[in-house]
């Protein structure tokens, strides 16, 4: 299903990217998976630590272990960095774990989790109508992201990275008689209780994100900041990490996906609160950034959480439709629909030559489209080109059925009574019912198979049109025809 945005017109219809403009991204996730791994009863953390030690360019956050914990358990181990499957297999063997096979790609659970987190990112960023879902195609398994009304650069900037946010203490330590600096992680994404909206300090013009740490981890955070020296000593901390990293006072680093996006010291009053132990009872502070855009992105990443795996955009496709092109598609679709209605109306009038038979037929066919538009509005289903094609198909099949009714009713001469009309109508309706069942059976696979996502709208609304016709519009046309052709 295409993503949608609310219409700005007089209706509450929603439009997909085809008709409203926007960006569609179809991409696999970066990663390889080892299956049937004999985990020997180890915990997921233990497995991740041992395997990560055998991978020079990865750490525990790049490994996902599923099925661990039970004695003699087998499970899966996923490496969410760019690497051949053989490298993960070698690391497992070096760590002492036997496995069955190693392959490209990640597990279904990881795809589902990634889609959920990406949807949260889009919602947190205020991109109305954006949708994310995992899809399966003949060429592999992908994540489909559709965001209406947004250009590709904005969408890619939001979803391309994993969004792993950590706060690290950068501090000096003594090793072998010399001073070296170390990074100690004091806060991870799941340590935050609440994340406020990005804002700018009116006094200093510094962008920041107000955050509150979870009460259960606040004492440990407080202790770590005091022990590393970030919250030690009087007065404000002077942080010169960017210009003089090897001689700065202890700093806090804001790290996103392994990259330091900002460094900052600590306010003297906050230091005193941590030294006295009072901060842990009200664990709130500000994460400052260099610009408001970074602050907004950090807020989105913290609220949505980190992606289990990164989208491999280079191996996927990115389609972008400009709003002006979408507006043209809307106009062209409307013109196409009008032409289809006029063509059907012309054929019907030529066929029967009687307005009292032909005119209700055209009105009934158009009423089906209105009913389907009502369904689309009620369900919040976006209109795209495949749905428009379904509407046109419904007009054609609907008029076919109405012609069957008219021909059957009028084929044997004048309709002398309502009893005769009902008898002839039943014969026609039997043919229509069988045809409707055949259409539903033929369209059902298109409506449910995830690999045929672009055809779902066409199939769903063709099926809905057939059901509405059999239950509502065909009997209604029969009542109209009976009233017009019989007088007793």
C-alpha positions in Angstrom: 0.0 0.0 0.0 1.3 3.4 -0.9 1.8 6.0 1.8 -0.6 8.8 1.9 -1.2 12.3 2.9 -4.5 14.0 3.7 -6.0 15.9 0.9 -6.0 19.6 1.0 -9.2 19.8 -1.0 -12.8 19.6 0.0 -12.7 15.9 0.8 -10.9 13.8 3.4 -9.5 11.5 0.7 -5.9 10.5 1.1 -3.4 10.3 -1.8 -0.4 8.1 -2.4 3.0 9.2 -3.6 1.9 8.7 -7.3 -0.8 11.5 -6.9 0.7 13.7 -4.1 4.4 13.6 -4.7 7.0 12.2 -2.2 9.7 9.6 -1.8 9.6 5.8 -2.0 12.7 3.8 -0.9 13.0 0.0 -1.3 16.2 -1.3 0.2 17.6 -4.4 1.9 19.1 -4.3 5.4 22.9 -4.5 5.8 23.8 -7.8 7.5 24.7 -11.5 7.4 23.1 -14.3 9.4 24.5 -17.5 10.8 21.8 -20.1 11.5 21.6 -23.2 13.7 24.3 -21.8 15.9 25.0 -24.1 19.0 25.0 -21.4 21.7 26.0 -23.8 24.5 23.6 -22.3 27.0 25.4 -18.9 27.0 23.5 -15.7 27.3 23.0 -13.4 24.3 25.4 -10.9 25.9 28.1 -13.5 26.4 27.8 -14.8 22.8 27.9 -11.2 21.4 31.0 -10.4 23.5 32.9 -13.5 22.5 32.1 -13.2 18.8 32.7 -9.5 18.7 36.2 -10.1 20.0 37.0 -12.1 16.9 35.7 -9.3 14.5 38.2 -6.4 14.4 35.8 -3.9 12.8 32.7 -4.7 14.9 31.5 -4.5 18.5 28.7 -6.0 20.5 26.2 -3.5 19.2 26.7 -4.9 15.7 25.7 -8.4 16.7 22.1 -9.7 17.3 21.8 -13.1 19.1 18.5 -14.8 19.1 17.5 -18.1 20.9 20.2 -17.9 23.6 19.8 -18.7 27.3 18.4 -22.3 27.2 20.7 -25.3 27.7 21.8 -26.9 24.4 19.9 -24.2 22.6 20.5 -23.4 18.9 19.8 -20.0 17.5 20.9 -17.3 15.1 23.7 -14.8 15.2 23.4 -11.7 12.9 26.2 -9.3 12.1 24.8 -6.0 11.0 27.8 -4.6 9.2 29.0 -5.0 5.7 30.8 -8.3 5.7 30.8 -11.6 3.8 29.0 -14.5 5.5 32.3 -16.4 5.7 33.7 -13.7 8.1 30.9 -14.2 10.6 31.3 -18.0 10.3 35.0 -17.7 11.0 34.4 -15.5 14.0 31.9 -18.0 15.4 34.3 -20.9 15.0 37.1 -18.8 16.6 34.8 -18.0 19.5 34.1 -21.8 19.9 30.6 -21.9 18.4 29.5 -24.4 15.8 26.9 -23.3 13.2 24.9 -24.7 10.3 25.0 -22.1 7.5 25.8 -18.5 7.0 24.0 -16.3 4.5 23.5 -12.8 3.3 20.6 -10.9 4.9 19.0 -10.7 8.4 16.2 -12.5 10.1 12.5 -11.7 9.8 12.4 -10.5 13.4 15.1 -8.0 12.6 13.2 -6.7 9.6 10.0 -6.3 11.6 11.8 -4.5 14.4 13.6 -2.2 11.9 10.3 -1.4 10.2 8.8 -0.5 13.6 11.7 1.8 14.6 11.7 3.5 11.1 8.0 4.1 11.5 8.7 5.7 14.9 11.4 7.9 13.3 9.1 9.1 10.6 6.3 9.8 13.1 8.6 11.6 15.5 9.9 13.7 12.7 6.4 14.8 11.9 6.3 13.4 8.4 2.5 12.9 8.1 1.3 9.8 6.3 4.7 8.1 6.0 4.6 4.3 6.1 7.2 1.5 6.6 6.8 -2.2 6.0 8.9 -5.2 5.2 8.3 -6.8 1.8 9.4 -9.9 0.1 10.1 -10.1 -3.6 11.6 -12.6 -5.9 15.0 -10.8 -5.7 15.1 -10.8 -1.9 13.7 -9.3 1.3 13.4 -5.5 1.7 12.1 -2.6 3.7 9.7 -0.3 1.9 9.6 3.3 3.1 7.1 5.7 1.6 6.8 9.3 2.7 4.4 11.7 0.8 5.2 15.3 0.2 8.9 15.0 1.2 12.0 15.1 -1.1 14.5 12.3 -1.2 17.3 14.1 0.7 15.2 14.8 3.8 13.9 11.2 3.9 17.3 9.7 3.3 18.8 11.9 6.0 16.3 10.7 8.5 16.5 6.9 7.9 19.9 6.2 6.4 21.8 5.8 9.7 21.1 3.5 12.5 20.6 6.3 15.1 22.6 4.8 17.9 23.0 7.6 20.4 25.3 7.4 23.4 26.8 9.9 25.9 30.4 9.2 26.7 32.7 10.6 29.3 36.1 11.6 27.8 38.6 11.7 30.5 42.3 11.2 31.3 43.6 8.1 33.0 47.1 7.1 34.1 48.6 4.1 32.3 52.2 3.0 32.7 53.2 6.4 34.1 51.7 8.4 31.3 48.4 10.2 30.8 46.0 8.9 28.1 42.4 9.7 27.4 39.6 7.1 27.4 36.0 7.1 26.4 33.6 5.6 29.0 29.9 5.2 27.9 27.7 6.6 30.7 24.4 6.7 28.9 22.8 4.6 26.1 19.5 5.2 24.2 17.5 2.9 26.5 18.7 4.8 29.7 16.5 7.8 29.0 13.1 8.1 30.7 11.9 11.0 28.5 13.2 13.2 25.7 11.9 16.6 25.1 11.6 18.6 21.9 14.7 20.3 20.5 15.0 23.9 21.5 17.5 26.8 21.6 18.6 28.5 24.8 17.5 32.1 24.7 20.5 33.3 26.7 23.3 31.5 25.0 21.7 30.6 21.6 22.8 27.0 22.1 20.6 24.2 20.7 19.8 21.4 23.1 17.6 18.5 23.8 16.1 18.2 27.3 16.3 14.7 28.7 15.5 12.8 31.8 17.4 9.7 32.8 15.6 6.6 34.2 15.6 6.6 38.0 17.0 3.1 38.3 20.1 4.0 36.3 20.6 7.5 37.5 22.7 6.6 40.6 25.1 4.6 38.3 25.3 7.5 35.8 26.0 10.0 38.6 28.7 7.8 40.1 30.4 7.3 36.7 30.5 11.0 36.0 32.0 11.8 39.4 34.6 9.0 39.1 35.7 10.0 35.6 36.2 13.6 36.7 33.4 15.1 34.5 31.4 16.0 37.6 34.4 16.5 39.9 35.9 19.8 41.2 34.3 23.2 41.5 32.9 25.5 38.8 32.1 24.9 35.2 34.1 22.4 33.1 36.1 23.9 30.2 35.9 21.4 27.4 38.4 21.8 24.5 37.9 18.4 23.0 37.7 19.6 19.4 40.7 21.9 19.5 42.9 20.3 22.2 41.7 16.7 22.7 44.8 15.6 24.6 44.8 18.4 27.2 41.2 19.2 27.8 39.4 18.8 31.1 37.1 15.8 31.3 34.2 16.3 28.8 30.9 14.7 27.8 30.7 13.5 24.2 27.5 13.1 22.3 28.1 10.2 19.9 25.7 9.2 17.1 26.6 6.1 15.1 30.1 6.2 16.4 30.7 9.8 15.4 31.1 12.6 17.9 28.5 15.3 17.0 29.3 17.5 20.0 31.4 17.8 23.1 30.6 19.9 26.2 31.6 20.5 29.7 29.4 20.5 32.8 27.7 23.4 34.6 29.1 24.0 38.1 25.6 23.8 39.7 25.0 20.4 38.0 28.4 19.2 39.3 27.5 20.1 42.8 24.2 18.3 42.5 26.0 15.2 41.4 28.7 15.4 44.0 26.1 15.7 46.8 24.0 12.8 45.3 21.0 15.0 44.8 20.9 14.8 41.0 19.9 11.2 41.0 16.5 12.1 42.6 15.8 14.5 39.7 18.0 13.2 36.9 17.4 15.8 34.2 19.9 17.7 32.1 20.5 19.0 28.5 22.2 17.4 25.6 23.6 20.3 23.6 24.5 20.3 19.9 26.2 22.6 17.5 23.0 23.4 15.5 19.2 23.0 15.8 19.1 20.4 13.0 21.4 18.1 14.9 19.4 18.6 18.0 16.2 17.6 16.2 17.8 14.5 14.8 19.2 13.5 18.2 15.8 13.9 19.7 14.2 11.7 16.9 16.9 9.0 17.3 16.5 8.9 21.1 12.7 8.8 21.0 12.5 6.2 18.2 15.4 4.1 19.3 18.3 2.7 17.3 17.8 0.6 14.2 18.9 -3.0 14.6 20.4 -2.9 11.1 21.1 -0.1 8.6 19.3 0.2 5.3 21.5 -0.5 2.3 20.2 2.3 0.2 22.9 1.8 -2.5 21.7 -1.7 -3.1 18.0 -0.6 -3.3 16.0 1.9 -5.3 14.9 5.4 -4.4 12.0 6.9 -6.4 10.9 10.5 -5.9 7.8 12.2 -7.4 7.6 16.0 -7.2 4.4 17.5 -6.0 3.9 19.2 -9.4 4.2 15.8 -11.1 1.8 14.3 -8.6 -0.7 17.1 -9.4 -0.5 16.3 -13.1 -1.1 12.6 -12.3 -4.2 13.6 -10.4 -5.5 15.6 -13.3 -4.7 12.9 -15.8 -6.4 10.3 -13.7 -9.5 12.4 -13.4 -9.6 12.9 -17.2 -9.0 9.2 -17.8 -11.9 8.4 -15.5 -14.2 10.9 -17.2 -13.3 9.5 -20.6 -14.0 6.0 -19.4 -17.5 7.0 -18.1 -18.3 8.8 -21.3 -17.2 5.9 -23.4 -19.3 3.5 -21.4 -22.3 5.8 -21.5 -22.0 6.2 -25.3 -21.9 2.4 -25.8 -24.9 1.8 -23.5 -27.0 4.5 -25.2 -26.2 3.0 -28.7 -26.9 -0.5 -27.5 -30.4 0.2 -26.0 -31.5 3.5 -27.4 -33.9 3.9 -24.5 -32.9 6.5 -21.9 -35.0 4.9 -19.2 -32.8 1.7 -19.5 -29.4 3.3 -20.3 -29.4 6.3 -18.0 -30.0 4.4 -14.7 -27.2 2.0 -15.9 -24.7 4.8 -16.1 -25.8 6.4 -12.8 -25.6 3.0 -11.0 -22.0 2.4 -12.4 -20.9 5.8 -11.1 -22.5 5.2 -7.7 -20.2 2.2 -7.3 -17.2 4.5 -7.7 -18.6 6.9 -5.1 -19.2 4.0 -2.7 -15.6 2.8 -3.2 -14.3 6.3 -2.6 -16.3 6.3 0.7 -14.6 3.0 1.6 -11.2 4.5 0.8 -11.9 7.5 2.9 -13.3 5.5 5.9 -10.3 3.1 5.8 -7.8 5.9 5.3 -6.6 4.0 2.2 -4.5 6.2 -0.1 -5.5 6.7 -3.7 -2.7 5.9 -6.1 -2.5 4.9 -9.8 -3.2 1.2 -9.0 -6.4 2.1 -7.1 -7.5 4.4 -10.0 -7.0 1.5 -12.3 -9.2 -0.6 -10.0 -11.9 2.0 -10.2 -11.8 1.9 -14.0 -12.0 -1.9 -13.9 -15.0 -1.7 -11.6 -16.8 0.7 -14.0 -16.2 -1.8 -16.8 -17.2 -5.0 -14.9 -20.1 -3.2 -13.3 -21.6 -2.1 -16.6 -21.1 -5.6 -18.0 -23.2 -7.0 -15.2 -25.9 -4.3 -15.7 -26.0 -5.1 -19.4 -26.5 -8.8 -18.5 -29.4 -7.8 -16.3 -31.0 -5.6 -18.9 -30.6 -8.1 -21.7 -32.0 -11.0 -19.7 -35.0 -8.9 -18.5 -35.8 -7.5 -22.0 -34.7 -10.5 -24.2 -38.0 -12.3 -24.3 -40.2 -9.3 -25.1 -42.2 -6.9 -22.9 -42.1 -7.4 -19.2 -45.7 -7.9 -18.4 -45.6 -8.1 -14.6 -43.3 -7.8 -11.6 -43.5 -11.6 -11.2 -42.1 -12.1 -14.7 -39.4 -9.4 -14.0 -38.3 -11.2 -10.8 -38.0 -14.5 -12.6 -35.8 -13.0 -15.4 -33.8 -11.0 -12.9 -33.0 -14.1 -10.9 -31.6 -15.8 -14.0 -29.3 -12.8 -14.7 -28.3 -12.5 -11.0 -27.1 -16.1 -11.0 -24.8 -15.4 -13.9 -23.5 -12.3 -12.2 -22.9 -14.1 -8.9 -20.8 -16.8 -10.6 -18.8 -14.1 -12.4 -18.3 -12.2 -9.2 -17.0 -15.3 -7.4 -14.5 -16.0 -10.3 -13.2 -12.4 -10.1 -12.7 -12.5 -6.4 -10.8 -15.8 -6.6 -8.6 -14.5 -9.4 -7.8 -11.2 -7.6 -7.3 -12.6 -4.1 -3.6 -13.6 -4.5 -2.8 -10.1 -5.7 -4.5 -8.6 -2.6 -2.6 -10.7 -0.1 0.8 -11.6 -1.5 3.4 -9.2 0.0 5.7 -9.4 -3.1 3.0 -7.8 -5.2 2.6 -4.6 -3.2 2.2 -2.3 -6.2 -0.9 -4.3 -7.3 -2.6 -4.6 -3.9 -4.6 -1.4 -4.4 -5.9 -2.6 -7.8 -6.9 -6.0 -6.4 -8.4 -4.8 -3.2 -10.7 -2.2 -4.8 -11.6 -4.5 -7.7 -12.8 -7.1 -5.1 -14.6 -4.4 -3.1 -16.3 -3.2 -6.3 -17.5 -6.7 -7.1 -18.8 -7.2 -3.5 -20.5 -3.8 -3.5 -22.0 -4.5 -6.9 -23.5 -7.9 -5.9 -24.8 -6.8 -2.5 -25.9 -3.2 -3.3 -25.8 -1.7 -6.8 -27.0 -4.7 -8.9 -30.1 -5.2 -6.8 -30.6 -1.4 -6.8 -30.5 -1.3 -10.6 -32.9 -4.2 -10.7 -35.4 -2.2 -8.5 -35.0 0.8 -10.7 -35.5 -1.2 -13.9 -38.5 -3.0 -12.4 -40.2 0.3 -11.5 -39.6 1.7 -15.0 -40.6 -1.3 -17.0 -43.6 -2.8 -15.0 -46.8 -1.3 -13.9 -48.3 -4.2 -12.0 
